[in-house]
Amino acid sequence: MDDAPKSAVELAMARFRKQDADEGVTDRVLTDAQKHEIAEVRKTYGAKLAQEEILFKSQAGGLFEPEARRTLEDNYRRDVERINHERDRKIEKIRAS
């Protein structure tokens, strides 16, 4: 065993690994194909989020009514949450395969 002093980060990581082991959480190594698929999903959904932001900003620029602006912001927030949820679901599916 290594007798060198450990940093706070190393000690914290060791505690987290022990906690995960106690809870039954296991580490899975991703294949290169899975990593590539995940990167593509993140790239695609990053573009979708950018598109939503551009559309929101272009529509919000012409709105002066507080109620209409609030509705637009609510719709934008809901769309961003939906896109993030879809992205996360696809990534979890890839990791599970």
PyMOL commands that place a pseudoatom at each C-alpha (Angstrom):
pseudoatom trace, name=CA, resn=MET, resi=1, chain=A, elem=C, hetatm=0, pos=[0.000, 0.000, 0.000]
pseudoatom trace, name=CA, resn=ASP, resi=2, chain=A, elem=C, hetatm=0, pos=[1.199, 3.529, -0.721]
pseudoatom trace, name=CA, resn=ASP, resi=3, chain=A, elem=C, hetatm=0, pos=[2.306, 5.327, 2.462]
pseudoatom trace, name=CA, resn=ALA, resi=4, chain=A, elem=C, hetatm=0, pos=[2.391, 8.782, 0.834]
pseudoatom trace, name=CA, resn=PRO, resi=5, chain=A, elem=C, hetatm=0, pos=[0.014, 11.334, 2.348]
pseudoatom trace, name=CA, resn=LYS, resi=6, chain=A, elem=C, hetatm=0, pos=[-3.230, 11.721, 0.453]
pseudoatom trace, name=CA, resn=SER, resi=7, chain=A, elem=C, hetatm=0, pos=[-4.800, 14.961, -0.611]
pseudoatom trace, name=CA, resn=ALA, resi=8, chain=A, elem=C, hetatm=0, pos=[-8.289, 15.989, 0.472]
pseudoatom trace, name=CA, resn=VAL, resi=9, chain=A, elem=C, hetatm=0, pos=[-9.557, 15.171, -3.009]
pseudoatom trace, name=CA, resn=GLU, resi=10, chain=A, elem=C, hetatm=0, pos=[-8.110, 11.658, -2.901]
pseudoatom trace, name=CA, resn=LEU, resi=11, chain=A, elem=C, hetatm=0, pos=[-9.626, 11.074, 0.537]
pseudoatom trace, name=CA, resn=ALA, resi=12, chain=A, elem=C, hetatm=0, pos=[-13.033, 12.338, -0.608]
pseudoatom trace, name=CA, resn=MET, resi=13, chain=A, elem=C, hetatm=0, pos=[-12.928, 10.146, -3.726]
pseudoatom trace, name=CA, resn=ALA, resi=14, chain=A, elem=C, hetatm=0, pos=[-12.061, 7.125, -1.590]
pseudoatom trace, name=CA, resn=ARG, resi=15, chain=A, elem=C, hetatm=0, pos=[-15.068, 7.861, 0.652]
pseudoatom trace, name=CA, resn=PHE, resi=16, chain=A, elem=C, hetatm=0, pos=[-17.336, 8.194, -2.386]
pseudoatom trace, name=CA, resn=ARG, resi=17, chain=A, elem=C, hetatm=0, pos=[-16.079, 4.883, -3.825]
pseudoatom trace, name=CA, resn=LYS, resi=18, chain=A, elem=C, hetatm=0, pos=[-16.730, 3.171, -0.489]
pseudoatom trace, name=CA, resn=GLN, resi=19, chain=A, elem=C, hetatm=0, pos=[-20.193, 4.740, -0.249]
pseudoatom trace, name=CA, resn=ASP, resi=20, chain=A, elem=C, hetatm=0, pos=[-21.014, 3.598, -3.800]
pseudoatom trace, name=CA, resn=ALA, resi=21, chain=A, elem=C, hetatm=0, pos=[-19.794, 0.079, -3.025]
pseudoatom trace, name=CA, resn=ASP, resi=22, chain=A, elem=C, hetatm=0, pos=[-21.944, -0.009, 0.120]
pseudoatom trace, name=CA, resn=GLU, resi=23, chain=A, elem=C, hetatm=0, pos=[-24.998, 1.075, -1.910]
pseudoatom trace, name=CA, resn=GLY, resi=24, chain=A, elem=C, hetatm=0, pos=[-24.310, -1.463, -4.658]
pseudoatom trace, name=CA, resn=VAL, resi=25, chain=A, elem=C, hetatm=0, pos=[-23.432, 1.083, -7.334]
pseudoatom trace, name=CA, resn=THR, resi=26, chain=A, elem=C, hetatm=0, pos=[-20.992, -0.340, -9.844]
pseudoatom trace, name=CA, resn=ASP, resi=27, chain=A, elem=C, hetatm=0, pos=[-18.669, 1.343, -12.311]
pseudoatom trace, name=CA, resn=ARG, resi=28, chain=A, elem=C, hetatm=0, pos=[-19.195, 0.455, -15.956]
pseudoatom trace, name=CA, resn=VAL, resi=29, chain=A, elem=C, hetatm=0, pos=[-16.558, 1.201, -18.526]
pseudoatom trace, name=CA, resn=LEU, resi=30, chain=A, elem=C, hetatm=0, pos=[-17.984, 2.590, -21.760]
pseudoatom trace, name=CA, resn=THR, resi=31, chain=A, elem=C, hetatm=0, pos=[-16.833, 1.271, -25.104]
pseudoatom trace, name=CA, resn=ASP, resi=32, chain=A, elem=C, hetatm=0, pos=[-15.444, 3.624, -27.723]
pseudoatom trace, name=CA, resn=ALA, resi=33, chain=A, elem=C, hetatm=0, pos=[-18.641, 3.187, -29.748]
pseudoatom trace, name=CA, resn=GLN, resi=34, chain=A, elem=C, hetatm=0, pos=[-20.764, 4.176, -26.741]
pseudoatom trace, name=CA, resn=LYS, resi=35, chain=A, elem=C, hetatm=0, pos=[-18.577, 7.212, -26.094]
pseudoatom trace, name=CA, resn=HIS, resi=36, chain=A, elem=C, hetatm=0, pos=[-18.948, 8.235, -29.733]
pseudoatom trace, name=CA, resn=GLU, resi=37, chain=A, elem=C, hetatm=0, pos=[-22.735, 7.782, -29.623]
pseudoatom trace, name=CA, resn=ILE, resi=38, chain=A, elem=C, hetatm=0, pos=[-22.985, 9.831, -26.439]
pseudoatom trace, name=CA, resn=ALA, resi=39, chain=A, elem=C, hetatm=0, pos=[-20.865, 12.594, -27.968]
pseudoatom trace, name=CA, resn=GLU, resi=40, chain=A, elem=C, hetatm=0, pos=[-23.146, 12.654, -31.030]
pseudoatom trace, name=CA, resn=VAL, resi=41, chain=A, elem=C, hetatm=0, pos=[-26.263, 12.846, -28.849]
pseudoatom trace, name=CA, resn=ARG, resi=42, chain=A, elem=C, hetatm=0, pos=[-24.770, 15.720, -26.842]
pseudoatom trace, name=CA, resn=LYS, resi=43, chain=A, elem=C, hetatm=0, pos=[-23.767, 17.502, -30.046]
pseudoatom trace, name=CA, resn=THR, resi=44, chain=A, elem=C, hetatm=0, pos=[-27.230, 17.084, -31.577]
pseudoatom trace, name=CA, resn=TYR, resi=45, chain=A, elem=C, hetatm=0, pos=[-29.072, 18.220, -28.469]
pseudoatom trace, name=CA, resn=GLY, resi=46, chain=A, elem=C, hetatm=0, pos=[-26.638, 21.084, -27.955]
pseudoatom trace, name=CA, resn=ALA, resi=47, chain=A, elem=C, hetatm=0, pos=[-27.611, 22.302, -31.420]
pseudoatom trace, name=CA, resn=LYS, resi=48, chain=A, elem=C, hetatm=0, pos=[-31.311, 21.930, -30.571]
pseudoatom trace, name=CA, resn=LEU, resi=49, chain=A, elem=C, hetatm=0, pos=[-30.828, 23.981, -27.410]
pseudoatom trace, name=CA, resn=ALA, resi=50, chain=A, elem=C, hetatm=0, pos=[-28.965, 26.675, -29.333]
pseudoatom trace, name=CA, resn=GLN, resi=51, chain=A, elem=C, hetatm=0, pos=[-31.771, 26.772, -31.892]
pseudoatom trace, name=CA, resn=GLU, resi=52, chain=A, elem=C, hetatm=0, pos=[-34.380, 27.166, -29.146]
pseudoatom trace, name=CA, resn=GLU, resi=53, chain=A, elem=C, hetatm=0, pos=[-32.379, 29.992, -27.580]
pseudoatom trace, name=CA, resn=ILE, resi=54, chain=A, elem=C, hetatm=0, pos=[-32.060, 31.828, -30.902]
pseudoatom trace, name=CA, resn=LEU, resi=55, chain=A, elem=C, hetatm=0, pos=[-35.787, 31.479, -31.582]
pseudoatom trace, name=CA, resn=PHE, resi=56, chain=A, elem=C, hetatm=0, pos=[-36.631, 32.646, -28.065]
pseudoatom trace, name=CA, resn=LYS, resi=57, chain=A, elem=C, hetatm=0, pos=[-34.391, 35.706, -28.270]
pseudoatom trace, name=CA, resn=SER, resi=58, chain=A, elem=C, hetatm=0, pos=[-35.713, 36.685, -31.692]
pseudoatom trace, name=CA, resn=GLN, resi=59, chain=A, elem=C, hetatm=0, pos=[-39.324, 36.400, -30.523]
pseudoatom trace, name=CA, resn=ALA, resi=60, chain=A, elem=C, hetatm=0, pos=[-38.695, 38.050, -27.156]
pseudoatom trace, name=CA, resn=GLY, resi=61, chain=A, elem=C, hetatm=0, pos=[-37.055, 41.072, -28.745]
pseudoatom trace, name=CA, resn=GLY, resi=62, chain=A, elem=C, hetatm=0, pos=[-40.350, 42.253, -30.185]
pseudoatom trace, name=CA, resn=LEU, resi=63, chain=A, elem=C, hetatm=0, pos=[-42.521, 41.609, -27.136]
pseudoatom trace, name=CA, resn=PHE, resi=64, chain=A, elem=C, hetatm=0, pos=[-43.388, 44.457, -24.817]
pseudoatom trace, name=CA, resn=GLU, resi=65, chain=A, elem=C, hetatm=0, pos=[-46.455, 43.028, -23.091]
pseudoatom trace, name=CA, resn=PRO, resi=66, chain=A, elem=C, hetatm=0, pos=[-45.463, 41.420, -19.766]
pseudoatom trace, name=CA, resn=GLU, resi=67, chain=A, elem=C, hetatm=0, pos=[-48.029, 38.620, -20.035]
pseudoatom trace, name=CA, resn=ALA, resi=68, chain=A, elem=C, hetatm=0, pos=[-46.987, 37.645, -23.568]
pseudoatom trace, name=CA, resn=ARG, resi=69, chain=A, elem=C, hetatm=0, pos=[-43.327, 37.737, -22.559]
pseudoatom trace, name=CA, resn=ARG, resi=70, chain=A, elem=C, hetatm=0, pos=[-44.015, 35.587, -19.491]
pseudoatom trace, name=CA, resn=THR, resi=71, chain=A, elem=C, hetatm=0, pos=[-45.857, 33.040, -21.638]
pseudoatom trace, name=CA, resn=LEU, resi=72, chain=A, elem=C, hetatm=0, pos=[-42.969, 32.958, -24.114]
pseudoatom trace, name=CA, resn=GLU, resi=73, chain=A, elem=C, hetatm=0, pos=[-40.462, 32.487, -21.271]
pseudoatom trace, name=CA, resn=ASP, resi=74, chain=A, elem=C, hetatm=0, pos=[-42.541, 29.675, -19.776]
pseudoatom trace, name=CA, resn=ASN, resi=75, chain=A, elem=C, hetatm=0, pos=[-42.731, 27.918, -23.144]
pseudoatom trace, name=CA, resn=TYR, resi=76, chain=A, elem=C, hetatm=0, pos=[-38.980, 28.357, -23.662]
pseudoatom trace, name=CA, resn=ARG, resi=77, chain=A, elem=C, hetatm=0, pos=[-38.202, 26.975, -20.215]
pseudoatom trace, name=CA, resn=ARG, resi=78, chain=A, elem=C, hetatm=0, pos=[-40.508, 23.986, -20.818]
pseudoatom trace, name=CA, resn=ASP, resi=79, chain=A, elem=C, hetatm=0, pos=[-38.904, 23.295, -24.220]
pseudoatom trace, name=CA, resn=VAL, resi=80, chain=A, elem=C, hetatm=0, pos=[-35.397, 23.429, -22.741]
pseudoatom trace, name=CA, resn=GLU, resi=81, chain=A, elem=C, hetatm=0, pos=[-36.399, 21.011, -19.969]
pseudoatom trace, name=CA, resn=ARG, resi=82, chain=A, elem=C, hetatm=0, pos=[-37.952, 18.647, -22.529]
pseudoatom trace, name=CA, resn=ILE, resi=83, chain=A, elem=C, hetatm=0, pos=[-34.849, 18.719, -24.732]
pseudoatom trace, name=CA, resn=ASN, resi=84, chain=A, elem=C, hetatm=0, pos=[-32.549, 18.123, -21.751]
pseudoatom trace, name=CA, resn=HIS, resi=85, chain=A, elem=C, hetatm=0, pos=[-34.753, 15.254, -20.573]
pseudoatom trace, name=CA, resn=GLU, resi=86, chain=A, elem=C, hetatm=0, pos=[-34.713, 13.623, -24.023]
pseudoatom trace, name=CA, resn=ARG, resi=87, chain=A, elem=C, hetatm=0, pos=[-30.925, 14.002, -24.204]
pseudoatom trace, name=CA, resn=ASP, resi=88, chain=A, elem=C, hetatm=0, pos=[-30.419, 12.470, -20.757]
pseudoatom trace, name=CA, resn=ARG, resi=89, chain=A, elem=C, hetatm=0, pos=[-32.809, 9.604, -21.528]
pseudoatom trace, name=CA, resn=LYS, resi=90, chain=A, elem=C, hetatm=0, pos=[-30.948, 8.772, -24.749]
pseudoatom trace, name=CA, resn=ILE, resi=91, chain=A, elem=C, hetatm=0, pos=[-27.577, 8.895, -23.003]
pseudoatom trace, name=CA, resn=GLU, resi=92, chain=A, elem=C, hetatm=0, pos=[-28.803, 6.556, -20.250]
pseudoatom trace, name=CA, resn=LYS, resi=93, chain=A, elem=C, hetatm=0, pos=[-30.134, 4.176, -22.905]
pseudoatom trace, name=CA, resn=ILE, resi=94, chain=A, elem=C, hetatm=0, pos=[-26.729, 4.136, -24.610]
pseudoatom trace, name=CA, resn=ARG, resi=95, chain=A, elem=C, hetatm=0, pos=[-24.946, 3.553, -21.299]
pseudoatom trace, name=CA, resn=ALA, resi=96, chain=A, elem=C, hetatm=0, pos=[-27.291, 0.692, -20.439]
pseudoatom trace, name=CA, resn=SER, resi=97, chain=A, elem=C, hetatm=0, pos=[-26.745, -1.079, -23.766]
for i in range(1, 97): cmd.bond("trace and resi %d" % i, "trace and resi %d" % (i + 1))
show_as sticks, trace
zoom trace
